[in-house]
């Protein structure tokens, strides 16, 4: 299984967006690039954690579907 990677787009309903590999602070007045390396490193780590969590949930759903196919009477 490959390592999760952050997706382009908004991060977990936060006012930050990953576009073209760069973080942007997004607001009603417009967008500005996030330039603080410490801040963008935290955003990268959080985005990777979210991607890993999304992948883990997807894997659980696949396993659950496979188990229900083996035992059609199983409860969910």
Backbone as CSV, one residue per row, in Angstrom:
resi,resn,N_x,N_y,N_z,CA_x,CA_y,CA_z,C_x,C_y,C_z
1,UNK,0.851,-1.178,0.000,0.000,0.000,0.000,0.892,1.236,0.000
2,UNK,0.567,2.190,-0.821,1.365,3.410,-0.904,1.000,4.366,0.224
3,UNK,1.929,5.250,0.514,1.699,6.239,1.569,0.655,7.248,1.111
4,UNK,-0.185,7.708,2.039,-1.187,8.706,1.664,-0.518,10.025,1.303
5,UNK,-1.141,10.734,0.412,-0.654,12.060,0.035,-1.788,13.057,0.192
6,UNK,-1.454,14.294,0.583,-2.516,15.288,0.724,-3.168,15.579,-0.620
7,UNK,-4.444,15.809,-0.581,-5.207,16.105,-1.788,-5.223,17.605,-2.042
8,UNK,-5.319,17.959,-3.315,-5.527,19.358,-3.669,-6.872,19.785,-3.094
9,UNK,-6.969,20.997,-2.635,-8.245,21.506,-2.168,-8.211,21.931,-0.716
10,UNK,-9.394,22.214,-0.205,-9.549,22.722,1.160,-9.187,21.646,2.170
11,UNK,-8.563,22.074,3.255,-8.140,21.163,4.312,-9.186,21.124,5.414
12,UNK,-9.916,20.034,5.485,-10.840,19.762,6.595,-11.700,20.960,6.983
13,UNK,-12.329,21.571,6.032,-13.229,22.700,6.248,-12.541,23.892,6.909
14,UNK,-11.221,23.976,6.765,-10.448,25.094,7.314,-10.233,26.144,6.220
15,UNK,-9.870,27.352,6.602,-9.659,28.396,5.589,-8.278,28.319,4.926
16,UNK,-7.799,27.105,4.703,-6.537,26.902,3.981,-6.791,25.940,2.833
17,UNK,-6.101,26.189,1.726,-6.299,25.399,0.515,-4.930,25.022,-0.037
18,UNK,-4.799,23.767,-0.472,-3.578,23.323,-1.134,-3.805,23.398,-2.637
19,UNK,-3.028,24.256,-3.292,-3.133,24.429,-4.747,-1.741,24.360,-5.345
20,UNK,-1.552,23.451,-6.286,-0.259,23.366,-6.951,0.897,23.114,-6.009
21,UNK,0.643,22.351,-4.944,1.690,22.050,-3.979,2.014,23.177,-3.016
22,UNK,1.211,24.221,-3.013,1.444,25.370,-2.136,0.188,25.669,-1.322
23,UNK,0.375,25.985,-0.041,-0.742,26.321,0.835,-1.130,27.786,0.670
24,UNK,-2.442,28.018,0.671,-3.001,29.365,0.568,-3.989,29.573,1.706
25,UNK,-3.961,30.761,2.297,-4.978,31.163,3.266,-6.111,31.764,2.456
26,UNK,-7.291,31.245,2.657,-8.429,31.587,1.811,-9.501,32.280,2.646
27,UNK,-9.911,33.452,2.211,-10.942,34.192,2.923,-11.891,34.875,1.965
28,UNK,-12.872,35.557,2.519,-13.864,36.244,1.692,-13.232,37.322,0.815
29,UNK,-12.173,37.949,1.304,-11.525,39.025,0.551,-10.543,38.502,-0.495
30,UNK,-10.265,37.203,-0.468,-9.327,36.632,-1.432,-8.390,35.636,-0.778
31,UNK,-7.333,35.288,-1.489,-6.371,34.300,-1.010,-4.973,34.891,-0.976
32,UNK,-4.195,34.462,0.021,-2.783,34.834,0.092,-1.981,33.561,0.342
33,UNK,-0.777,33.486,-0.240,0.025,32.282,-0.018,0.531,32.222,1.419
34,UNK,0.526,31.029,1.984,1.109,30.825,3.311,2.615,30.687,3.112
35,UNK,3.389,31.544,3.770,4.826,31.560,3.515,5.680,31.162,4.712
36,UNK,5.103,31.041,5.897,5.865,30.660,7.087,6.172,29.164,7.026
37,UNK,7.451,28.777,6.949,7.799,27.359,6.820,7.301,26.493,7.981
38,UNK,7.315,27.029,9.197,6.831,26.248,10.341,5.330,25.992,10.213
39,UNK,4.589,27.012,9.794,3.142,26.880,9.633,2.801,25.905,8.508
40,UNK,3.485,26.038,7.375,3.186,25.140,6.252,3.605,23.706,6.568
41,UNK,4.642,23.527,7.399,5.035,22.173,7.810,3.933,21.531,8.647
42,UNK,3.314,22.319,9.528,2.198,21.803,10.332,1.017,21.459,9.426
43,UNK,0.744,22.311,8.449,-0.340,22.019,7.503,-0.053,20.733,6.731
44,UNK,1.198,20.563,6.287,1.577,19.335,5.576,1.348,18.109,6.452
45,UNK,1.810,18.173,7.708,1.642,17.038,8.624,0.168,16.734,8.867
46,UNK,-0.621,17.781,9.078,-2.045,17.574,9.323,-2.729,16.981,8.095
47,UNK,-2.384,17.487,6.917,-2.975,16.970,5.678,-2.602,15.504,5.467
48,UNK,-1.359,15.139,5.773,-0.950,13.733,5.650,-1.707,12.856,6.644
49,UNK,-1.907,13.362,7.856,-2.678,12.610,8.857,-4.123,12.423,8.412
50,UNK,-4.713,13.460,7.845,-6.088,13.353,7.342,-6.166,12.350,6.190
51,UNK,-5.181,12.377,5.292,-5.168,11.434,4.169,-5.017,10.003,4.680
52,UNK,-4.169,9.802,5.693,-3.996,8.467,6.269,-5.283,7.996,6.942
53,UNK,-5.961,8.894,7.640,-7.226,8.537,8.284,-8.286,8.191,7.243
54,UNK,-8.361,8.972,6.179,-9.315,8.676,5.101,-9.037,7.303,4.496
55,UNK,-7.749,6.983,4.301,-7.380,5.686,3.731,-7.735,4.551,4.689
56,UNK,-7.509,4.758,5.982,-7.837,3.733,6.972,-9.342,3.453,6.993
57,UNK,-10.146,4.500,6.925,-11.602,4.319,6.889,-12.009,3.581,5.620
58,UNK,-11.428,3.951,4.487,-11.745,3.266,3.228,-11.384,1.785,3.316
59,UNK,-10.239,1.475,3.918,-9.834,0.075,4.071,-10.806,-0.688,4.965
60,UNK,-11.261,-0.054,6.038,-12.234,-0.704,6.922,-13.543,-0.981,6.193
61,UNK,-13.983,-0.033,5.385,-15.228,-0.225,4.638,-15.096,-1.369,3.640
62,UNK,-13.940,-1.477,2.992,-13.714,-2.580,2.051,-13.749,-3.902,2.797
63,UNK,-13.069,-3.957,3.951,-13.075,-5.198,4.739,-14.481,-5.542,5.212
64,UNK,-15.229,-4.532,5.623,-16.593,-4.758,6.090,-17.461,-5.293,4.953
65,UNK,-17.311,-4.725,3.761,-18.075,-5.200,2.606,-17.705,-6.632,2.251
66,UNK,-16.414,-6.964,2.311,-15.982,-8.330,2.014,-16.553,-9.306,3.032
67,UNK,-16.556,-8.908,4.304,-17.085,-9.774,5.357,-18.584,-9.989,5.176
68,UNK,-19.312,-8.963,4.775,-20.758,-9.119,4.601,-21.070,-9.982,3.384
69,UNK,-20.179,-10.002,2.396,-20.376,-10.887,1.238,-20.179,-12.345,1.635
70,UNK,-19.265,-12.594,2.573,-19.010,-13.959,3.028,-20.137,-14.460,3.919
71,UNK,-20.742,-13.561,4.689,-21.825,-13.917,5.604,-22.992,-12.967,5.355
72,UNK,-23.853,-13.279,4.365,-24.940,-12.363,4.006,-25.898,-12.060,5.156
73,UNK,-25.963,-12.906,6.164,-26.863,-12.667,7.286,-26.236,-11.839,8.387
74,UNK,-24.993,-11.425,8.201,-24.295,-10.661,9.238,-24.965,-9.310,9.449
75,UNK,-24.948,-8.864,10.703,-25.525,-7.560,11.029,-24.474,-6.489,10.870
76,UNK,-24.905,-5.301,10.498,-23.990,-4.161,10.388,-24.225,-3.218,11.513
